[in-house]
Amino acid sequence: MRPPRDALQLLLTLGLTLLAYLLTRGTGGNLGLNSLLIVLSLLGSLGLTSRLRRSQVQAPALLLLVLGTLCAVGLALNAGSLITGLNVLGLLLALAVGLAHLRFPGLTHLSVGQLLLTAFWEGLRGAYSFPTLTGRFPWERIQTRGLTGRFQTPQARRVLTGLLFTVPLLLVFGALLGQSDARFGDLISGLFRWHLPAWNSGELAFAVIQLVFWAFLLGAPVYAALLATRPAPQVKTAHEPRLTLTELGIPLPSVSALFCAYLLVQLSTLFHPGLAAGLTYSESVRRGFGELTAVAALTLAVLLIAHTLLRRELRTTLAYRLTSAAVLLPLALLIASAYHRLELYVQAYGLSEIRVLGGVFLAWVVLSLLVYTALLWRGGLERFAYFSLISGLGLIAGMNVVSPGKLIATVNLSRVTDDPSSTGARASDGMGRNVSRPSAVTLIEVARLGPDAVPTLLDHLNTNGGAAPALQDTTIGPALTCALTRQNDASSADTEDWRIWNLARNRAAGLIRQLEAANPGLAWVDCRVQSGD
């Protein structure tokens, strides 16, 4: 049963909307401390409201929200494009699923399809939650106290409600028309010149759009946590699973036999892959890793589908478990081969963001397979989706500690190349052996990774003859100084605006300023000229 009309949900949404607008206005879309403050304000206000209403909060949902908060913390700590994307993905998933089940049990027993439906449905709620909250506001209780009796009539309240709808429409359309005609825009701006001296009609329109965006975006979690009567639509199948071990006893062992045949063929080169005809070493190793990763992910999907289609009374039998084990055991060797291929690829060509992403995805597949195996033998595979999601969010939170930008910079700068044709400079390693320093291309690529890689890069330059000689080199100096200047320009805003403060950007800006101060005669390249902007 839907709760009675209440003003709290709408007022809470409006308050969070104003806070989010103030924390993001004029920041250029940069994420940092502002994203963490918005998340903490949202979760804190919803938690306090639930406590005041004595609503029973579900522990599995709280665990998701904690992991989502760690992703928000990561947005204030790291600044690389890869880790930022992973943190945003983890944060949105944790908030969508966690808040949808904040008051409803059953989260740990959702199937994979139901979990995806919950996340998708929470996204759809963004389209109707704020209008619903507005419609459920107890407008009939608004009293114009202190006025004469003729202003306290139902007609006066209807007029007041009409004015509340009229003002936003006039602001939006007036701002858009002001943009289309300069004279009309000056007239509109003059109406607000005394109250908002720094705003013109275009800024006013953008401010209204931002407020509407945040109202719809934040209305969804408020609606889900406080007002929704169900976390997502219930999709029930009309037919019970009918397959037996006979039907599944043919495809699953066949897949296992296929894996074993592949391993036998590759036995001599399983961990030392050779070159196939027409393929370079890079193509052979890269394709091998990508295809084996796809095999692992598809195998997990096949096992889950087989479990769903199998009769319920057969899901705990020893025969079914042994059939699944027959697939998992050779798959483990295939995954080990995939990781070794990735290791060979990194040794030969270094690390990159796409390779880190591939490794992280395969790590999540491996964790999910371990969860599948453990729950299968314990007879609790209905909890797979929840624990798989937890493992994925935990992996993202752990990546904030590793910092992909720093990891890539460390691996690529410390890599030793024995190829005599390497473009890196030859140097002694202190033991009488000649090794190859990272090439100019490697240094430039590391400099472009983002603020996370700047401390590692400058530390490497300082321990290999100093940063100034490299930056003054006519071959790599202009590109290096351009990349570092871009990092400094992106990070300097952090010191001017606390809302977008980020630890990685702040640290990178400080190191670059120290480098500039220690080398006053160093010529820093104008990146706009360098890039042709």
Summary of the structure (lengths in Angstrom):
residues: 533
radius of gyration: 29.3
end to end distance: 59.4
largest distance: 98.5
contacts: 1622
relative contact order: 0.10
helix: 72%
strand: 2%
